[in-house]
């Protein structure tokens, strides 16, 4: 008789442990799901940096021309900011074109 009550206690303990285990599994799944987007952004940023590695000398040269033109003639802060904003918009457009080009290249056989 004592063995039956011990078996019942062990069975109850087993059920409790399984319930806690399921709860922990769900928690881990939620945490992994919340990390999915930051990891994807990090991977995208890394791949962009790797693809632009060859372009860094060109970027340095272009920025040198931008800053060298500033020293030749005095510009106002607004004019400089306007020029930087124009370059930023151009770079963003080129980046989106590059993304479309590389995304299309990945689907071709």
C-alpha positions as CSV (number, residue, x, y, z in Angstrom):
1,X,0.0,0.0,0.0
2,X,2.8,2.3,0.8
3,X,4.4,1.6,-2.6
4,X,1.2,2.7,-4.3
5,X,1.1,6.1,-2.6
6,X,4.8,6.6,-3.4
7,X,4.1,5.7,-7.0
8,X,1.2,8.2,-7.1
9,X,3.5,10.9,-5.6
10,X,6.2,10.1,-8.2
11,X,3.7,10.2,-11.0
12,X,2.4,13.6,-9.8
13,X,6.0,14.8,-9.5
14,X,6.7,13.6,-13.1
15,X,3.6,15.5,-14.4
16,X,4.7,18.6,-12.6
17,X,8.2,18.3,-14.1
18,X,6.8,17.8,-17.6
19,X,4.6,20.8,-17.2
20,X,7.5,23.0,-16.1
21,X,9.7,21.6,-18.9
22,X,7.0,22.5,-21.5
23,X,6.7,26.0,-20.0
24,X,10.5,26.4,-20.2
25,X,10.5,25.2,-23.8
26,X,7.8,27.7,-24.8
27,X,9.8,30.4,-23.0
28,X,12.9,29.5,-25.0
29,X,11.0,29.4,-28.2
30,X,9.6,32.9,-27.6
31,X,13.1,34.3,-26.7
32,X,14.5,32.7,-29.9
33,X,11.7,34.2,-31.9
34,X,12.3,37.7,-30.4
35,X,16.0,37.4,-31.5
36,X,15.2,36.4,-35.1
37,X,14.8,40.0,-36.4
38,X,17.9,41.5,-34.8
39,X,20.0,38.6,-36.0
40,X,18.6,39.0,-39.5
41,X,19.4,42.7,-39.5
42,X,22.9,41.9,-38.3
43,X,23.4,39.4,-41.0
44,X,22.1,41.8,-43.6
45,X,24.4,44.6,-42.3
46,X,27.4,42.2,-42.4
47,X,26.7,41.1,-45.9
48,X,26.3,44.7,-47.1
49,X,29.6,45.6,-45.4
50,X,31.2,42.6,-47.1
51,X,29.8,43.5,-50.5
52,X,30.9,47.1,-50.1
53,X,34.4,46.2,-49.0
54,X,35.7,46.8,-52.6
55,X,33.9,50.1,-52.8
56,X,35.5,51.7,-49.7
57,X,38.3,53.3,-51.7
58,X,35.8,54.9,-54.0
59,X,33.8,56.2,-51.0
60,X,36.9,57.6,-49.5
61,X,37.8,59.3,-52.7
62,X,34.3,60.8,-53.1
63,X,34.3,62.0,-49.5
64,X,37.7,63.5,-50.1
65,X,36.4,65.5,-53.0
66,X,33.4,66.7,-50.9
67,X,35.5,67.9,-48.1
68,X,38.3,69.3,-50.3
69,X,35.7,71.4,-52.1
70,X,34.7,72.8,-48.7
71,X,38.2,74.1,-48.0
72,X,38.6,75.8,-51.4
73,X,35.6,78.1,-50.8
74,X,33.8,78.9,-47.6
75,X,30.3,77.5,-47.5
76,X,27.7,78.1,-45.0
77,X,26.6,75.3,-42.6
78,X,23.3,75.1,-44.4
79,X,25.0,74.6,-47.8
80,X,27.3,71.9,-46.5
81,X,24.3,70.1,-44.8
82,X,22.4,70.4,-48.1
83,X,25.2,68.8,-50.0
84,X,25.6,66.0,-47.4
85,X,21.9,65.4,-47.6
86,X,22.0,65.2,-51.4
87,X,24.9,62.7,-51.2
88,X,23.0,60.7,-48.6
89,X,19.8,60.5,-50.8
90,X,22.0,59.5,-53.8
91,X,23.7,56.8,-51.8
92,X,20.4,55.5,-50.5
93,X,19.0,55.2,-54.0
94,X,22.1,53.4,-55.2
95,X,21.9,51.1,-52.2
96,X,18.2,50.2,-53.1
97,X,19.2,49.6,-56.7
98,X,22.0,47.4,-55.6
99,X,19.7,45.4,-53.3
100,X,17.2,44.8,-56.2
101,X,20.1,43.8,-58.4
102,X,21.5,41.3,-55.9
103,X,18.1,40.0,-55.0
104,X,17.3,39.4,-58.7
105,X,20.7,37.7,-59.2
106,X,20.0,35.2,-56.4
107,X,16.8,33.9,-58.1
108,X,18.4,33.1,-61.4
109,X,19.4,29.5,-62.0
